[in-house]
Amino acid sequence: MTLVIPAIDIRDGRCVRLHQGDYDEETVYFEDPVKMAKLWRVQNARTLHVVDLDAARGDDEDNGAVLRELCSALDIPVQLGGGIRSMEKIEAALDMGVYRVILGTAAVRNPDLVERAVDRFSAQRVVVSIDARDGDVKVQGWTEGSGIDAVAFAREMEGRGVRRFVYTDISRDGTMEGPNIDAYRTLGRSLSEAKITASGGVGDYEDLLDIQTLQPYGIDSVIVGTALYENRFPCQQFWAWHDKDTVDLDTFSSASLR
């Protein structure tokens, strides 16, 4: 069964979504990312995908306090990406309670860092993000091209010990127009051991079924953002989404979920 992972993108301390990675096309869905994380957990999320958009682009905004509070509030694994470009940043993220760190720009510009991090912290806790448009890997919060082919880059990273990738087709991200099935399949066929978390474009339940057909190619999970926030799944009618402002999230605790 494909694992569905809710996405929480943080910018200026708020929970937002971007359209195709464009910082000028932002929708704010929740003022408090910590409460948003708790809400997804109450709705039985098994893990969360969190991105610090400010750090990813290299902005000065510091979301560290929000991230620390988010990690401490949950009893499920949190994977974090955005601006993690040194061993010190990796250590800081893990120390605050992050289970997995996601390296994107750092992996492109400093592949030796990836190898050292995998050796030190294990391939289970260090993930590489491949964010591509038309097969070209993008960096610096998706704002710059690298001239590197996504498949060739994934093969190099696998050779350096990486065993999980988050692959995002930027042209589909935030659009709900359907995932790039061909791109995921192509990448999966090119790898020997690594698993892939798909990201970008999921708009409804049928898209999840399409992703599930890719399990033979190593795609075992999918990140869903905008479609969840837009209430695009029938099962969400049973969720507390429409009552999000009245749900007593302040009383949430990991003990209450056991």
C-alpha positions, -999 to 999 in steps of 0.1 A, spaced: 0 0 0 13 34 -9 19 57 21 3 91 18 23 118 34 7 152 41 29 182 33 34 213 54 53 241 37 63 270 60 69 305 49 71 335 73 59 312 100 27 302 83 15 271 65 13 279 28 13 262 -6 30 275 -38 19 270 -74 46 253 -94 72 265 -68 65 301 -76 70 323 -44 47 349 -60 18 325 -62 13 317 -26 -19 306 -8 -19 307 30 -39 278 44 -32 280 81 -15 307 102 -1 281 127 19 252 111 21 235 145 -17 233 148 -18 222 111 6 193 119 -15 183 149 -46 183 128 -30 160 102 -19 137 131 -54 136 145 -66 125 111 -41 96 113 -11 108 93 17 84 98 45 108 89 48 145 78 68 162 51 78 196 61 96 222 40 111 255 53 105 276 21 124 306 35 155 286 42 152 268 9 155 301 -10 182 315 14 159 341 30 166 356 64 133 345 79 140 321 108 114 294 113 135 274 137 112 280 167 82 268 148 100 237 135 112 228 170 77 232 184 62 211 156 86 182 161 81 182 198 43 182 194 41 150 174 46 113 180 52 105 143 83 109 122 89 143 106 110 147 75 124 182 69 138 199 38 148 234 29 181 251 34 199 221 50 233 225 33 259 217 59 268 190 84 260 215 111 225 221 97 219 183 95 229 179 131 208 208 142 177 194 124 182 159 139 188 174 174 155 192 172 137 159 167 135 156 129 136 120 118 148 125 83 167 154 67 162 161 30 191 175 10 184 192 -23 206 221 -33 234 207 -11 233 174 -29 238 191 -62 265 215 -51 283 194 -25 277 157 -33 305 147 -9 284 161 20 257 136 11 281 107 12 295 118 46 260 124 60 248 89 49 279 73 64 275 92 97 237 91 102 226 62 79 207 62 46 174 59 66 178 94 80 193 112 50 172 116 19 179 134 -14 153 156 -30 152 158 -68 132 188 -79 130 189 -116 114 207 -145 116 190 -179 142 167 -164 165 195 -153 173 195 -115 165 229 -99 182 243 -68 179 272 -44 143 268 -36 136 258 -72 146 293 -84 178 282 -103 186 256 -129 216 233 -125 220 218 -160 220 184 -144 198 156 -156 175 142 -130 181 105 -138 219 109 -140 219 128 -107 198 101 -90 222 74 -102 252 93 -89 235 98 -55 226 61 -53 262 53 -59 271 75 -29 248 55 -6 214 73 -9 185 48 -6 156 72 -8 147 101 -31 118 126 -30 111 133 -66 91 164 -74 80 175 -109 79 212 -104 55 218 -133 29 197 -116 35 209 -80 4 226 -65 -16 222 -97 -37 191 -88 -35 183 -126 -22 148 -120 13 133 -112 40 127 -138 37 90 -139 62 85 -168 89 105 -149 85 84 -118 85 52 -137 116 62 -157 135 72 -125 125 39 -108 137 18 -137 171 36 -135 178 28 -99 188 -5 -84 180 -3 -47 167 31 -37 130 39 -30 112 69 -43 86 92 -27 66 108 -54 55 145 -52 36 169 -73 3 171 -90 -20 147 -70 -55 160 -72 -78 132 -63 -82 96 -54 -77 83 -89 -42 99 -89 -34 80 -58 -44 48 -76 -21 57 -105 8 62 -81 1 28 -65 7 11 -99 43 22 -97 52 1 -67 71 -24 -89 94 5 -97 102 14 -61 77 42 -56 63 34 -22 49 67 -10 35 100 -22 35 135 -8 1 153 -10 -3 190 -3 -28 212 -21 -54 185 -28 -56 177 10 -59 214 19 -86 218 -8 -106 189 6 -104 169 -27 -109 134 -12 -143 120 -4 -131 106 30 -124 141 41 -161 147 47 -156 127 79 -126 148 90 -125 179 111 -111 201 84 -141 224 82 -141 227 120 -103 234 121 -108 266 141 -128 250 168 -109 217 172 -93 217 206 -58 211 194 -42 227 225 -51 195 244 -35 173 219 -8 149 232 9 118 219 -5 99 248 -40 105 236 -32 87 204 -19 55 219 
